[in-house]
Amino acid sequence: MALNLLDKISARVSELTKSERKIAAAVLDDPALTVTENIAQLAKRAQVSEPTVYRFCKTFGTDGFPAFKIALSAELNTERYAPRERVKAGDSVADIISKVIGSNVATLNELNRTLDATVLARCIDLVSQARRIVIAACGMSQPVGQLFYVRMLRLGLSCEFIVDSTLLSLASAALRPGELLIAFSSTGQNRQIINAMLQAKQSGAAVIACCPRGSDAAQCEALHLFCPPTGNDGDELWCARFALMNMVQIVLSGVMLRRADSVRDLLPRLNAAQQKSYLSPTLPDSADAKAKKLPVNESPAELKADEPITTLTWPY
């Protein structure tokens, strides 16, 4: 399938000059804004010269910035780049389903356009080879950090998940060359996360930062996996975290392949350990006797809104 304009830009980011990468980042971050700008406005937003913008447009097969905007606008009018619709008062359940799923699809498309495969490959290598890994996530990004931590344990890789600010400061200061800090921040503005990144770099460790472009975390020296910027409403917050979760899955998929041989012998033990945490299909004698107090065909009395709440006899 032929690549469209945004996909071409995303695929060739690693081949561009430093100034052209700035333009690519500006276009990929907000394609809709780009089609409303003139060449001077885009040059200012990307912090490059106007001739550089012109050369960038020629690089991607257009005769100049006006032609580039026409091609970009046509692309944004396709279903793939439909704008996110927010849930609002008066929406039906069907409307909510369509809007929420549509926002998730738009988030994945944006992530697919903006992820740098070269940076991602380096991140997979670092995670696969690090002697020690510290995972840092604070506030609303904690669930994503927890997910990464659990999945890493499931692969048999040694790592630590830290959310306390004091412990995070100590852990990042104790990191050494050959070790790794992975920092999650859906806003890129969390002070604890940024301080940990700076401390880890001073200690000689590698740092991977999952954060939005243009944030304070994005200015720190690190390998950056950029996620869509977060907003102040629930829909945008969820989309940012959804992007982070998908980045976690992409990295983990690469790590699974890189560490396949070393993990293969460990998987049976990991599976057995995980199974021990599940309920046995055979109830112990005491539990089985308790279950017999409630016949299989007997349902508990329905709870009435205007009557005192009664306790259920529940064998499970």
C-alpha positions in Angstrom: 0.0 0.0 0.0 1.4 3.4 -1.0 2.3 5.7 1.9 0.4 8.9 2.2 2.1 12.3 3.0 2.1 12.0 6.8 3.3 8.4 6.7 6.1 9.4 4.4 7.2 12.1 6.7 7.1 9.8 9.7 9.0 7.0 7.9 11.8 9.3 6.8 12.4 11.4 10.0 15.7 9.6 10.7 17.0 10.6 7.2 16.2 14.4 7.6 18.6 17.1 8.7 18.2 18.6 12.1 16.2 21.6 10.8 14.0 19.4 8.7 13.3 17.2 11.7 12.0 20.3 13.5 9.6 20.9 10.6 8.5 17.2 10.5 7.8 17.3 14.3 5.7 20.5 13.9 3.7 19.0 11.0 3.2 15.6 12.7 2.3 17.2 16.0 -0.6 19.2 14.6 -1.3 18.6 10.9 -4.7 20.5 11.1 -2.9 23.6 12.3 -0.3 23.3 9.6 -2.9 23.6 6.8 -4.1 26.9 8.3 -0.6 28.5 8.5 1.4 30.4 6.0 5.1 29.5 5.4 6.3 32.2 7.9 4.1 30.9 10.7 5.2 27.3 10.2 8.8 28.4 10.1 8.4 30.3 13.3 6.6 27.4 15.1 9.4 25.0 14.0 12.1 27.5 14.7 13.7 27.3 11.2 14.0 29.6 8.2 11.4 29.9 5.5 13.8 28.5 2.8 14.2 25.4 5.0 10.4 24.9 4.9 10.4 25.3 1.2 13.1 22.7 0.8 11.3 20.4 3.1 8.2 20.6 1.0 10.2 19.8 -2.2 11.7 16.8 -0.4 8.3 15.3 -0.1 7.3 15.8 -3.7 5.4 19.1 -3.7 6.3 22.3 -5.6 6.2 24.5 -2.5 4.3 25.2 0.7 0.9 25.9 -0.9 1.0 22.6 -2.8 2.2 20.9 0.4 -0.8 22.3 2.3 -3.2 21.2 -0.4 -1.9 17.6 -0.3 -2.0 17.6 3.5 -5.5 19.1 3.6 -6.8 16.4 1.2 -5.3 13.7 3.5 -6.8 15.2 6.6 -10.3 15.0 5.0 -10.1 11.3 4.7 -11.8 9.0 7.3 -8.4 8.0 8.8 -7.8 11.5 10.0 -11.3 12.4 11.1 -11.2 14.8 14.1 -12.0 13.4 17.5 -15.5 14.1 18.7 -16.1 14.6 22.4 -18.9 13.1 24.4 -21.5 15.8 25.2 -24.9 16.2 26.8 -27.6 14.6 24.7 -25.5 11.8 23.3 -27.0 8.4 23.1 -25.1 5.2 24.1 -24.5 4.6 20.4 -23.0 8.1 20.1 -20.7 7.4 23.1 -19.5 4.1 21.6 -18.7 5.7 18.3 -16.9 8.8 19.8 -14.8 6.9 22.3 -13.7 4.2 19.9 -13.2 6.9 17.2 -10.9 8.8 19.6 -8.9 5.7 20.3 -8.5 4.9 16.6 -7.3 8.5 16.0 -4.9 8.2 18.8 -3.4 5.0 17.4 -3.1 6.5 13.9 -1.3 9.5 15.4 1.0 7.3 17.4 1.7 5.2 14.2 2.7 8.4 12.3 4.9 9.9 15.0 6.8 7.0 16.5 10.5 7.0 15.4 11.4 3.4 14.6 15.2 4.2 15.0 14.6 5.5 18.5 12.3 2.6 19.3 14.9 0.1 18.2 17.5 1.7 20.6 14.9 1.6 23.4 14.2 -2.1 22.9 18.0 -2.8 23.0 18.5 -0.8 26.2 15.6 -2.6 28.0 16.8 -6.0 26.7 20.4 -5.5 27.9 20.2 -3.3 31.0 21.6 -4.8 34.2 19.1 -3.0 36.3 15.9 -1.2 35.3 14.1 1.5 37.4 10.6 2.4 36.2 9.4 5.8 37.4 5.8 7.0 37.1 3.9 9.5 39.3 0.3 10.7 39.5 -2.0 9.7 36.6 0.8 7.9 34.8 1.2 5.3 37.6 -1.1 2.7 36.0 1.0 2.7 32.8 4.2 2.3 34.8 2.6 -0.5 36.8 1.6 -2.2 33.6 5.1 -2.1 32.3 6.5 -3.4 35.6 4.1 -6.4 35.7 4.8 -7.3 32.1 8.6 -7.1 32.7 8.3 -9.4 35.6 6.3 -11.7 33.4 9.2 -11.9 31.0 11.6 -12.7 33.9 13.4 -9.4 33.7 14.6 -7.8 36.9 13.2 -4.3 37.5 11.9 -1.9 40.1 8.8 0.3 40.0 9.0 3.4 42.2 6.4 6.2 42.7 7.6 7.7 46.0 9.5 10.9 45.3 12.2 10.3 48.0 12.8 6.7 47.0 12.9 7.7 43.3 15.5 10.3 44.0 17.7 7.7 45.9 17.2 5.1 43.2 18.1 7.4 40.3 21.2 8.7 42.1 22.3 5.1 42.7 22.1 4.1 39.0 25.3 3.3 37.2 26.5 3.0 33.6 24.8 -0.1 32.0 21.6 0.5 34.0 18.4 2.2 32.9 15.7 4.6 34.1 12.4 4.5 32.2 10.3 7.5 33.0 6.5 7.8 32.2 4.8 11.2 32.2 1.7 11.8 30.1 2.2 15.6 30.6 6.0 15.7 30.6 5.8 18.3 33.4 6.1 16.3 36.5 8.9 17.7 38.7 9.7 14.3 40.4 10.1 12.6 37.0 12.3 15.3 35.5 14.5 15.4 38.6 14.9 11.7 38.4 15.9 11.9 34.7 18.5 14.5 35.4 19.9 12.6 38.3 20.1 9.4 36.3 22.0 11.1 33.5 24.5 12.5 36.0 25.0 9.0 37.3 25.9 7.7 33.9 22.8 5.6 33.4 20.6 5.5 30.2 17.2 7.2 30.3 14.1 6.5 28.3 11.3 9.2 28.6 7.8 8.5 27.4 6.3 12.0 27.3 4.7 14.6 24.9 6.8 16.7 22.5 7.5 20.2 23.7 7.2 19.3 27.4 9.9 19.9 29.9 10.7 16.2 30.0 11.3 16.3 26.3 14.0 18.9 26.8 16.1 16.6 29.0 18.8 14.5 27.6 17.2 11.0 27.0 15.8 8.7 24.4 12.3 10.1 23.8 9.2 8.1 22.9 6.7 10.8 22.2 3.0 10.4 23.1 0.1 12.7 22.1 -0.1 15.7 24.5 -2.6 15.5 27.3 -5.4 18.0 28.0 -7.6 18.9 31.0 -10.7 16.9 30.2 -11.3 13.2 30.7 -11.3 12.3 27.0 -7.9 13.8 26.3 -6.4 12.4 29.5 -7.6 8.9 28.5 -6.2 9.3 24.9 -2.8 10.2 26.3 -2.7 7.2 28.6 -4.0 5.0 25.8 -1.1 6.1 23.7 1.4 5.4 26.5 -0.1 1.9 27.0 0.3 1.1 23.4 3.9 2.3 23.4 4.5 0.0 26.4 3.2 -2.9 24.3 5.3 -2.0 21.3 8.5 -1.9 23.5 7.6 -5.2 25.3 6.9 -7.0 22.0 10.4 -6.0 20.8 11.9 -7.1 24.1 10.2 -10.5 24.0 11.8 -11.1 20.6 15.2 -9.9 21.7 15.2 -11.9 24.9 13.4 -15.0 23.5 16.3 -17.4 23.9 17.2 -16.4 27.5 13.5 -16.3 28.6 12.4 -19.6 27.0 13.7 -21.9 29.8 12.2 -19.5 32.4 8.7 -19.4 31.1 7.5 -22.7 32.5 8.5 -21.5 36.0 6.9 -18.1 35.5 3.7 -19.8 34.3 3.6 -22.1 37.3 4.2 -19.2 39.7 1.4 -17.3 38.2 -1.0 -20.3 38.4 -0.4 -20.5 42.1 -2.1 -17.2 42.6 -5.3 -18.4 41.0 -8.2 -20.1 42.8 -8.1 -23.9 42.5 -11.0 -25.3 40.5 -11.6 -27.8 43.4 -12.9 -26.1 46.5 -11.4 -27.1 49.9 -13.6 -29.2 52.0 -14.7 -26.3 54.3 -15.5 -24.1 51.4 -17.4 -26.9 49.6 -19.4 -27.5 52.7 -20.3 -23.8 53.0 -21.3 -23.8 49.3 -23.8 -26.6 49.9 -25.8 -24.3 52.2 -27.1 -22.5 49.2 -28.7 -24.8 46.6 -27.7 -24.4 43.1 -31.2 -23.5 41.9 -31.8 -21.0 44.7 -31.4 -17.4 43.9 -30.9 -14.7 46.7 -33.9 -12.5 47.4 -34.0 -9.4 45.2 -32.8 -6.2 46.8 -35.7 -3.7 47.3 -35.0 0.0 47.2 -37.3 0.8 50.1 -36.4 -2.2 52.4 -33.4 -2.7 54.7 -30.4 -4.3 52.9 -30.0 -7.9 53.9 -26.7 -9.9 53.8 -26.2 -12.4 51.0 -25.2 -16.0 51.6 -22.5 -16.1 48.9 -20.3 -19.2 48.5 -17.8 -17.6 46.2 
